[in-house]
């Protein structure tokens, strides 16, 4: 027994050294893998315009996936405002001229606002104005009109449905809701031809009757080629089985999920691969099919106050409106929408950073709104 156990103890000593030729096959595998990773890092360092400090900004992310299609990997480049400032201003920022008239710098609609949530549509609509749009319309529940109107005289606010009535109809036969749904759709679509972009979702709530009416409004907007920005509860709507195939590639669509909302949308991304996705985070990432994804390298603040996502959706509404106007003028195209979204993210991050520097822990969404206009001016003035 002693002769058998003694060699066993010797072979298990941690101080035992092995030559490479005598290493177990598993250890050799890990050595090879480490070598490959080192070579991969060296390859990234040779990409033009990158060095050891910037190669970490190149990451890979799945663009779209479905149960029947393997996800593809698309390169993402993180850029600060200075990296593409001139390009963004030329293609995405509508110039001010002496011949401008009311509405020529953008007319943005916001569909949202329920009896409970009145702040979100206000932040989105006011952000669209602060970013540079001329006019902003809010379509909301009748119960939300008075609060939103009292927040600011700048907004044109219309109550397009009764939240109390819709809540009651949610438990009744679908036929009973048809006339109120048609009324809501008519109220919004009657103004639709005035809009350059429609932002849908801030404060909308999750009433099933509101969702049915909103789905019809989306279909009508797309039939008229009106660009859309979908946020918050509109993103939740897309996760419901009845609306998986709602969005079509007939007009530009921008989705603005945070990480939780993005994960919730994942099963339906196969039908949404024509959309531009702005995934909000420390560095907002703009994902789209057919090109290199963009990540906003501007530093924001450390305080994540409620309403910041609404401010971004409204700012996106303005930049998408400018893209529509510039496209009509022959100075841009729908292919510039990802760059326009990146520009909007840079504007909001800069405003958030300035606000956080001034207010620190007490920073709230109104503080960011106050900084948005000055940030846009600072970043676009020559």
C-alpha positions, 0 to 999 in steps of 0.5 A: 500500500505504501509503494502505491500511495507514495508516487500518487502524492508526488504527482499531485504536488502543486510545485511540480513543473511541466514542460509544454510538451508534457502538458495535458491536452486541455491545458494546451487548448487554453494556451492556444485560445489565449494566443488567438485572443492576443492575435485578435487584439493585435489585429484590432490595433491595426485598423486605420484610425484606432490604437490601443486606447480606442480599439475597445470601442469596436464591439459586436452585437446581433442586429436581428434574430428570429427562430428560423434565422441565425443572428448576424454580427455587426460592427459597432463604432463608438464616436464622440461628437467631435468625430463626426460633427461636420458630417452630422451638421451637413446631413442632419441639422436643418440650417436656419435661413431668413426665408424660414417660416413657422413650421419650416423647421419641423412639426412634431406630433406626440401621441401619448399621455393618459389619465395617470401619466402627463409628464412623459408627453410634455417632456417629449414635446418640449424636447422637440421644441428645445432641440429646434422644431417649430411646432409640437402637437400632443394627442392624449387622453382628455383627462391629461389635456388640462395638466399638459396645457398648464405645463406650457403654452408652447404646446398644442394639446388635443384630447383624443379619447376618454380614458374613463370610457376606454377603461370601461370598454376594455371589459366589454364586447369589442364591437362596443369599442369600435365607434370610440376607436374610430373617433380617436383615430380620426382626431389624430389622422386629421392633423397627420398631414401637417406633421414631419414626424410622429412620436408614439408612446410616452405616457400612453399607458397599456389600455388595450383599447388605446393600443387598438386605436394606436395600431390603426394610427400607425398603419395610417401614418405609414401609408402616408409615409410619415416617419415614426419614433416609438418609445415606452408603451408603444414598444410594449405594444409591439411585444403583444402577439396582435402587433408583432407584424404591425410595422412595415418598411413603407416609412422610416421607423425608429425604436428607442428601447432601454436594455430591458425593453430591448430584451423584451423585443428580442423575439420579434426582432426578425420582423423589425429588422427594417427599423433603426433601433436606438438602444439607450444606455451609458453609450446609446447604440444605434443599430440598423441593417446594412451598415456599421452601427454607431454608439454615442461616445458623449458622456452623460450625467451620473443621475438617471432621472425619470423623463430622460428617455422622453426627452430623447424621444422628442429630440429624435422626433426633431432630428427625424423631422429634419431628415424628412425636410432635408430629404425633400430638399434633396440634401439628405436621404433616409439612409442618413437617419441612423446618423440623425439618431446618433446626433440626437443622442449626442445632443441629449447626452451633452445636455444631461452632462451639463445639467448634472454638473450643475445639479448633481444628485438633485438633477431632474428632467426639467433641468435637462430640458433647460440645457438642451437648447444651449447644448444644441447651439454649442454643438452646431454653431461654427 
